[in-house]
């Protein structure tokens, strides 16, 4: 049985306070950016934090 892959592409603006003077995002913010992407993917499959909280299931 083949596994169905899910793909989601998002665009968001990196805020001024997340970059240094050379306009490079600090690597510590990558986790924050990945969380934005993870939330977008969960929304795409119809699953969100409200549902996780209601079912007491968390995906860390």
Number of C-alpha atoms within 10 A of each C-alpha: 3 4 5 6 5 8 7 12 7 8 7 8 5 13 9 11 10 13 14 10 8 6 12 11 16 11 10 9 12 11 10 11 12 11 12 14 17 13 13 17 18 13 13 13 10 9 13 14 15 9 12 12 10 9 9 9 10 10 5 4
